[in-house]
Amino acid sequence: VSPKPEWRALMDELAVVATEEYRSIVFREPRFVEYFRSATPETEYGRMNIGSRPSKRKPSGGIESLRAIPWIFAWTQTRFHLPVWLGFGAAFKHAMKKDIRNIQMLREMYNEWPFFRVTLDLLEMVFAKGDPGIAGLYDELLVADDLKPFGEQLRNNYVDTQQLLLQVAGHKEILEGDPYLKQRLRLRNPYITTLNVCQAYTLKRIRDPSFQVTAQRPLSKEFVDENQPAGL
């Protein structure tokens, strides 16, 4: 389907607003960098040798020096996925505030323009995997008190964006149009949530200056052989 000129015009407008919202928070909000490094395991991942390249292009750089994978990975760990959805809510609000009839055009774009539909379906899938409550747990355990209001502000933005997405897509709930994926995610959630809770408390513990780990001697082959049950 070839997009109508008015669809393209609205899409361009959405892109401008979304980009400005994203950059204003990620690059110009003075609290963002400290919040990001407190609320996610980004700092810990930077110390781990788990990639083919360093996590940062410049060791002393800020957000702009992060490579794409650790940037996305850090937010994925907290189930917040901020780089995926940030900006969409502001764009939708702008369109609806400018002309209430734009909600009908957005729904038309979703139903008739495959590119727009796939984009919003991907966003909906990410919301299905996300959980602002889990992100809130990381904040509660890891973030300084003066940064917690900023985290709450971002989580409110998350919820608002999700509701606006449902309104545009004409869905009553997330993944309404894909019950198979919805069921798969529902079944895995208890396991992933348990890992999230363990990770959040582990991060709190290892960031405590008084926490120390006593290194244990590695088990030798001789010790294992001597203590192996008979018959194994």
N, C-alpha and C positions, 0 to 999 in steps of 0.2 A: 504494500500500500504506500503510495506516494503521499508524504505529509502535506497537509494544506498550508498555504502561506501563513495563515493566522496561528497555526500550531507552531510553526517554526519561530514566529515572532514571540509567542509566549514562552517557548522553550528557551530562546536566547535571553529573555528577561529573567526567567527563573535561574538560569546559569549565573548571570551577573550578581543577583541577590545572594544566591547560595555561596558563591565564591567569596563575596565580601564578608558574609557571616563567618565562614570558615577561617579566613585569614585574620579577622578581627579578634577571634578567640585564640587561635593557635599561635599567631605571631605577634599580636599587639596587646593581648591581655597580660599584664605583668605577673599575675599569679600562676599562669598556666604551666610554665616549665617546672617550677617547684612542685606544683600539684601533680603533674604527670609523673615525675620521678618518685614521688611519695606513694601515689595511689596504685602504681603498677610495678611489676618486677623488672622494669627496664634497666635499672642500675645493676641488678644482680645478673641479668643476662649478658650485660656488657663484659662481665668478668669471666664468663664461661666460654670455653673453647668448643662451641657447638656449630660453628659456621665456617664457610670457606674464606670469609673475609671479616675484618673487624666490623662491629656493629655501627661504628661511626666513621665517616670519612675523615674527620678531624677529631682527635681525642678530646680537645677542649671546646669543641663546638656545641651549639645549642640544638634545638629541634631540627633546624634546617640541615644539620650535618648527619642526622640519622639516616640510615638506609631504610628502604621501604619495608623490608621484612621485619626487623625489630620494632619498627614503629607500629605496624599492624599487629604483630605478635603480642606486644605488651598489652594492648587494649583487648585483644581476644582473650587473654588469660583472665581478665577481670569481668568478662562477659558484657563489656560496655560497648565495644566496637565503634568508638567515637569517630574515627576517620571515615567510616562508611556513611553515617546518617547526618553528621553535622552539616547544616546549611539547608537541608531539604525543608525543615519546618519553617524557617524564615522565608524561604522562597514561596511555599504554599500560602503562608499568611499574607505575604505581599500581594500575590495574585488575587486572593479573595477580597482583600481590603480595597484594592484598586477598583475592582468590579466584581460584584457578587456573582455575576453571570459566568465568571471565569471558572467556577466550580463545575459548571456543566461542560465547559470546553475541556477541562482537565479530565473529566470522566470520558468524554468523547475520545480524547487522545489515548487514554488508557485502553479503551475498548477497540479502537480502530487502528492505532499506530503501533505495530509490533515493537519498534525500538523503545518507545516510551513504556510500553507494558512490561517488557523484559527488564528494563531498568528498575521499575517500581516493584516488580516481583522479586528481584534480587534483594532490594531493600527490605521487603517484607520477610524474606527468608532470614536475613540477618537479625531482624527484630525477634523472630521466632527463636533464634539461638541466644539472644541476649537476655539479661536479667538485671535491671537496675538495683534490685535488692541485693544481689551479690556484689555489685559495684559499691553499694553503700556499706557493705560489711568491710571491704578493703579500706574504704575511707575511715570508718569508725576505728579500725585497728591501727592504721598506718599513717594517716594524714594529721598534720598539726591542726589544733583547734581553729586557728585563724584562717585556715584554708577550707575547712569543712563547709562553710556557706557556699563557697564557689563550687564544690562538688555537688551540693544539693541543687544549685542553679543548673548545672549541666544535666543532672538526672531529671529535673523538671522539663528541660528542653527535650530530652529523650522521650518522655511520656507524651508531651505535646506533639512532637513530630510523628510518633506512632499513631496517635489519634487522627491527625490530619491525613496521614497516608491511608488509613482505613476509610476515611471520608471520601478521598479521591477515588480509591479503588472500588468503593461501594461494598465493602466487606464489613461484617459485624464484628469479626474477630480475626486475629492473625492466622494466615494459612487456611482460610476458609475454603479457598479453591484448590487446595492440595492436601486432602485428608491423610494420604499415605505418608507424606513427609512429616506432617504434623504428629502423627502417631509415632513415627520413628524417633522424632526429637523428644516426645513425651517419655518414651521408654528409656532413653539414655540420660535424661535429666538428673535422676537421683544419683547416678554414679559421678557425673561431672560436677554436680553441686557439692558432693562429698570432697572431691579433689580440690575444688575452689576453697572450701572452708579450711582444709588442711594447709593449703598453700598460704592463705592469708595469715593464719596463726603462725606458720613457720617463718614467714617474712617478718612478722612482728618480733619473733624471738631472735632471729639472727641479726636484726637491726638494733637490738638492745645492746648497748656498749658493755654491759656487765655479763653478757652471755659468752661463754667460752666452751669450746669443744676440745676434749682430750683425744688426741689421735691414738688409735689403737694399732698395735702391731698387726701387719698383714698376716693372714693365715698361711703357713708354709705347707707345701705339698706333703711333707713328712708328718705334720700334725694332722692333716686331713686323713692321710692313709692310716695312721695309728688309731684314730677315733671313729673310723668308718664302721658301721654295724656289719657284722658278719653276713655274708651272703649277698652283699650289694656290689 
